[in-house]
């Protein structure tokens, strides 16, 4: 999992990427391609 300042660019890398907010943190998750995972905050 990557920890990044900006997740907007990571979300655009795959069409199944979702931007999710959990416990005050932003996550990029992808159910189909599991390797696209990132966290902010």
mmCIF file as gemmi writes it, N, C-alpha and C atoms, coordinates in Angstrom:
data_model
loop_
_atom_site.group_PDB
_atom_site.id
_atom_site.type_symbol
_atom_site.label_atom_id
_atom_site.label_alt_id
_atom_site.label_comp_id
_atom_site.label_asym_id
_atom_site.label_entity_id
_atom_site.label_seq_id
_atom_site.pdbx_PDB_ins_code
_atom_site.Cartn_x
_atom_site.Cartn_y
_atom_site.Cartn_z
_atom_site.occupancy
_atom_site.B_iso_or_equiv
_atom_site.pdbx_formal_charge
_atom_site.auth_seq_id
_atom_site.auth_asym_id
_atom_site.pdbx_PDB_model_num
ATOM 1 N N . UNK Axp A 1 ? 0.838 -1.184 0 1 0 ? 1 A 1
ATOM 2 C CA . UNK Axp A 1 ? 0 0 0 1 0 ? 1 A 1
ATOM 3 C C . UNK Axp A 1 ? 0.88 1.243 0 1 0 ? 1 A 1
ATOM 4 N N . UNK Axp A 2 ? 0.531 2.179 -0.862 1 0 ? 2 A 1
ATOM 5 C CA . UNK Axp A 2 ? 1.255 3.437 -0.919 1 0 ? 2 A 1
ATOM 6 C C . UNK Axp A 2 ? 0.59 4.471 -0.016 1 0 ? 2 A 1
ATOM 7 N N . UNK Axp A 3 ? 1.399 5.326 0.589 1 0 ? 3 A 1
ATOM 8 C CA . UNK Axp A 3 ? 0.889 6.448 1.364 1 0 ? 3 A 1
ATOM 9 C C . UNK Axp A 3 ? 1.311 7.704 0.618 1 0 ? 3 A 1
ATOM 10 N N . UNK Axp A 4 ? 0.328 8.478 0.169 1 0 ? 4 A 1
ATOM 11 C CA . UNK Axp A 4 ? 0.61 9.597 -0.733 1 0 ? 4 A 1
ATOM 12 C C . UNK Axp A 4 ? -0.055 10.867 -0.257 1 0 ? 4 A 1
ATOM 13 N N . UNK Axp A 5 ? 0.444 12.009 -0.759 1 0 ? 5 A 1
ATOM 14 C CA . UNK Axp A 5 ? -0.176 13.297 -0.475 1 0 ? 5 A 1
ATOM 15 C C . UNK Axp A 5 ? -1.433 13.491 -1.308 1 0 ? 5 A 1
ATOM 16 N N . UNK Axp A 6 ? -1.378 13.095 -2.572 1 0 ? 6 A 1
ATOM 17 C CA . UNK Axp A 6 ? -2.514 13.293 -3.467 1 0 ? 6 A 1
ATOM 18 C C . UNK Axp A 6 ? -2.951 11.947 -4.02 1 0 ? 6 A 1
ATOM 19 N N . UNK Axp A 7 ? -4.225 11.629 -3.831 1 0 ? 7 A 1
ATOM 20 C CA . UNK Axp A 7 ? -4.736 10.351 -4.311 1 0 ? 7 A 1
ATOM 21 C C . UNK Axp A 7 ? -5.484 10.493 -5.63 1 0 ? 7 A 1
ATOM 22 N N . UNK Axp A 8 ? -5.696 11.725 -6.059 1 0 ? 8 A 1
ATOM 23 C CA . UNK Axp A 8 ? -6.483 11.929 -7.275 1 0 ? 8 A 1
ATOM 24 C C . UNK Axp A 8 ? -5.794 11.322 -8.495 1 0 ? 8 A 1
ATOM 25 N N . UNK Axp A 9 ? -4.459 11.442 -8.545 1 0 ? 9 A 1
ATOM 26 C CA . UNK Axp A 9 ? -3.726 10.886 -9.677 1 0 ? 9 A 1
ATOM 27 C C . UNK Axp A 9 ? -3.726 9.364 -9.639 1 0 ? 9 A 1
ATOM 28 N N . UNK Axp A 10 ? -3.694 8.799 -8.433 1 0 ? 10 A 1
ATOM 29 C CA . UNK Axp A 10 ? -3.699 7.328 -8.328 1 0 ? 10 A 1
ATOM 30 C C . UNK Axp A 10 ? -5.058 6.75 -8.702 1 0 ? 10 A 1
ATOM 31 N N . UNK Axp A 11 ? -6.115 7.49 -8.408 1 0 ? 11 A 1
ATOM 32 C CA . UNK Axp A 11 ? -7.447 6.983 -8.707 1 0 ? 11 A 1
ATOM 33 C C . UNK Axp A 11 ? -7.666 6.877 -10.217 1 0 ? 11 A 1
ATOM 34 N N . UNK Axp A 12 ? -7.02 7.745 -10.973 1 0 ? 12 A 1
ATOM 35 C CA . UNK Axp A 12 ? -7.22 7.779 -12.424 1 0 ? 12 A 1
ATOM 36 C C . UNK Axp A 12 ? -6.482 6.664 -13.151 1 0 ? 12 A 1
ATOM 37 N N . UNK Axp A 13 ? -5.687 5.876 -12.442 1 0 ? 13 A 1
ATOM 38 C CA . UNK Axp A 13 ? -4.875 4.855 -13.116 1 0 ? 13 A 1
ATOM 39 C C . UNK Axp A 13 ? -5.675 3.641 -13.547 1 0 ? 13 A 1
ATOM 40 N N . UNK Axp A 14 ? -6.839 3.415 -12.918 1 0 ? 14 A 1
ATOM 41 C CA . UNK Axp A 14 ? -7.644 2.242 -13.264 1 0 ? 14 A 1
ATOM 42 C C . UNK Axp A 14 ? -9.099 2.618 -13.124 1 0 ? 14 A 1
ATOM 43 N N . UNK Axp A 15 ? -9.958 2.079 -13.992 1 0 ? 15 A 1
ATOM 44 C CA . UNK Axp A 15 ? -11.351 2.539 -13.98 1 0 ? 15 A 1
ATOM 45 C C . UNK Axp A 15 ? -12.16 1.971 -12.836 1 0 ? 15 A 1
ATOM 46 N N . UNK Axp A 16 ? -11.646 0.96 -12.132 1 0 ? 16 A 1
ATOM 47 C CA . UNK Axp A 16 ? -12.363 0.393 -10.98 1 0 ? 16 A 1
ATOM 48 C C . UNK Axp A 16 ? -11.896 0.957 -9.65 1 0 ? 16 A 1
ATOM 49 N N . UNK Axp A 17 ? -10.998 1.926 -9.677 1 0 ? 17 A 1
ATOM 50 C CA . UNK Axp A 17 ? -10.519 2.523 -8.427 1 0 ? 17 A 1
ATOM 51 C C . UNK Axp A 17 ? -11.617 3.346 -7.772 1 0 ? 17 A 1
ATOM 52 N N . UNK Axp A 18 ? -11.729 3.212 -6.462 1 0 ? 18 A 1
ATOM 53 C CA . UNK Axp A 18 ? -12.722 3.969 -5.708 1 0 ? 18 A 1
ATOM 54 C C . UNK Axp A 18 ? -12.018 4.755 -4.602 1 0 ? 18 A 1
ATOM 55 N N . UNK Axp A 19 ? -12.469 5.973 -4.402 1 0 ? 19 A 1
ATOM 56 C CA . UNK Axp A 19 ? -11.969 6.806 -3.319 1 0 ? 19 A 1
ATOM 57 C C . UNK Axp A 19 ? -12.912 6.657 -2.138 1 0 ? 19 A 1
ATOM 58 N N . UNK Axp A 20 ? -12.412 6.119 -1.009 1 0 ? 20 A 1
ATOM 59 C CA . UNK Axp A 20 ? -13.247 5.783 0.137 1 0 ? 20 A 1
ATOM 60 C C . UNK Axp A 20 ? -12.704 6.493 1.367 1 0 ? 20 A 1
ATOM 61 N N . UNK Axp A 21 ? -13.594 7.024 2.202 1 0 ? 21 A 1
ATOM 62 C CA . UNK Axp A 21 ? -13.187 7.674 3.443 1 0 ? 21 A 1
ATOM 63 C C . UNK Axp A 21 ? -13.54 6.771 4.615 1 0 ? 21 A 1
ATOM 64 N N . UNK Axp A 22 ? -12.525 6.373 5.396 1 0 ? 22 A 1
ATOM 65 C CA . UNK Axp A 22 ? -12.737 5.532 6.567 1 0 ? 22 A 1
ATOM 66 C C . UNK Axp A 22 ? -11.902 6.065 7.72 1 0 ? 22 A 1
ATOM 67 N N . UNK Axp A 23 ? -12.571 6.313 8.844 1 0 ? 23 A 1
ATOM 68 C CA . UNK Axp A 23 ? -11.89 6.73 10.078 1 0 ? 23 A 1
ATOM 69 C C . UNK Axp A 23 ? -11.009 7.95 9.851 1 0 ? 23 A 1
ATOM 70 N N . UNK Axp A 24 ? -11.513 8.912 9.077 1 0 ? 24 A 1
ATOM 71 C CA . UNK Axp A 24 ? -10.765 10.134 8.84 1 0 ? 24 A 1
ATOM 72 C C . UNK Axp A 24 ? -9.622 10.006 7.874 1 0 ? 24 A 1
ATOM 73 N N . UNK Axp A 25 ? -9.503 8.879 7.216 1 0 ? 25 A 1
ATOM 74 C CA . UNK Axp A 25 ? -8.439 8.674 6.247 1 0 ? 25 A 1
ATOM 75 C C . UNK Axp A 25 ? -9.039 8.406 4.883 1 0 ? 25 A 1
ATOM 76 N N . UNK Axp A 26 ? -8.32 8.795 3.844 1 0 ? 26 A 1
ATOM 77 C CA . UNK Axp A 26 ? -8.764 8.555 2.481 1 0 ? 26 A 1
ATOM 78 C C . UNK Axp A 26 ? -8.037 7.338 1.936 1 0 ? 26 A 1
ATOM 79 N N . UNK Axp A 27 ? -8.775 6.465 1.28 1 0 ? 27 A 1
ATOM 80 C CA . UNK Axp A 27 ? -8.2 5.263 0.703 1 0 ? 27 A 1
ATOM 81 C C . UNK Axp A 27 ? -8.589 5.156 -0.759 1 0 ? 27 A 1
ATOM 82 N N . UNK Axp A 28 ? -7.694 4.627 -1.564 1 0 ? 28 A 1
ATOM 83 C CA . UNK Axp A 28 ? -8.022 4.187 -2.915 1 0 ? 28 A 1
ATOM 84 C C . UNK Axp A 28 ? -8.043 2.674 -2.863 1 0 ? 28 A 1
ATOM 85 N N . UNK Axp A 29 ? -9.206 2.083 -3.2 1 0 ? 29 A 1
ATOM 86 C CA . UNK Axp A 29 ? -9.309 0.632 -3.205 1 0 ? 29 A 1
ATOM 87 C C . UNK Axp A 29 ? -9.831 0.183 -4.549 1 0 ? 29 A 1
ATOM 88 N N . UNK Axp A 30 ? -9.518 -1.056 -4.89 1 0 ? 30 A 1
ATOM 89 C CA . UNK Axp A 30 ? -9.925 -1.625 -6.16 1 0 ? 30 A 1
ATOM 90 C C . UNK Axp A 30 ? -10.227 -3.098 -5.942 1 0 ? 30 A 1
ATOM 91 N N . UNK Axp A 31 ? -11.478 -3.472 -6.188 1 0 ? 31 A 1
ATOM 92 C CA . UNK Axp A 31 ? -11.875 -4.858 -5.952 1 0 ? 31 A 1
ATOM 93 C C . UNK Axp A 31 ? -11.336 -5.809 -7.021 1 0 ? 31 A 1
ATOM 94 N N . UNK Axp A 32 ? -11.143 -5.306 -8.243 1 0 ? 32 A 1
ATOM 95 C CA . UNK Axp A 32 ? -10.719 -6.184 -9.343 1 0 ? 32 A 1
ATOM 96 C C . UNK Axp A 32 ? -9.196 -6.315 -9.373 1 0 ? 32 A 1
ATOM 97 N N . UNK Axp A 33 ? -8.492 -5.161 -9.429 1 0 ? 33 A 1
ATOM 98 C CA . UNK Axp A 33 ? -7.028 -5.179 -9.408 1 0 ? 33 A 1
ATOM 99 C C . UNK Axp A 33 ? -6.579 -4.78 -8.012 1 0 ? 33 A 1
ATOM 100 N N . UNK Axp A 34 ? -6.226 -5.75 -7.196 1 0 ? 34 A 1
ATOM 101 C CA . UNK Axp A 34 ? -5.938 -5.501 -5.786 1 0 ? 34 A 1
ATOM 102 C C . UNK Axp A 34 ? -4.677 -4.682 -5.564 1 0 ? 34 A 1
ATOM 103 N N . UNK Axp A 35 ? -3.812 -4.556 -6.571 1 0 ? 35 A 1
ATOM 104 C CA . UNK Axp A 35 ? -2.545 -3.868 -6.339 1 0 ? 35 A 1
ATOM 105 C C . UNK Axp A 35 ? -2.697 -2.357 -6.244 1 0 ? 35 A 1
ATOM 106 N N . UNK Axp A 36 ? -3.837 -1.821 -6.666 1 0 ? 36 A 1
ATOM 107 C CA . UNK Axp A 36 ? -4.057 -0.379 -6.561 1 0 ? 36 A 1
ATOM 108 C C . UNK Axp A 36 ? -4.637 -0.063 -5.198 1 0 ? 36 A 1
ATOM 109 N N . UNK Axp A 37 ? -3.776 0.088 -4.218 1 0 ? 37 A 1
ATOM 110 C CA . UNK Axp A 37 ? -4.214 0.444 -2.874 1 0 ? 37 A 1
ATOM 111 C C . UNK Axp A 37 ? -3.368 1.604 -2.405 1 0 ? 37 A 1
ATOM 112 N N . UNK Axp A 38 ? -4.025 2.613 -1.832 1 0 ? 38 A 1
ATOM 113 C CA . UNK Axp A 38 ? -3.273 3.76 -1.324 1 0 ? 38 A 1
ATOM 114 C C . UNK Axp A 38 ? -4.037 4.377 -0.165 1 0 ? 38 A 1
ATOM 115 N N . UNK Axp A 39 ? -3.292 5.115 0.644 1 0 ? 39 A 1
ATOM 116 C CA . UNK Axp A 39 ? -3.88 5.758 1.814 1 0 ? 39 A 1
ATOM 117 C C . UNK Axp A 39 ? -3.343 7.178 1.902 1 0 ? 39 A 1
ATOM 118 N N . UNK Axp A 40 ? -4.208 8.081 2.397 1 0 ? 40 A 1
ATOM 119 C CA . UNK Axp A 40 ? -3.778 9.448 2.662 1 0 ? 40 A 1
ATOM 120 C C . UNK Axp A 40 ? -4.182 9.82 4.065 1 0 ? 40 A 1
ATOM 121 N N . UNK Axp A 41 ? -3.258 10.46 4.815 1 0 ? 41 A 1
ATOM 122 C CA . UNK Axp A 41 ? -3.564 10.916 6.167 1 0 ? 41 A 1
ATOM 123 C C . UNK Axp A 41 ? -3.156 9.94 7.244 1 0 ? 41 A 1
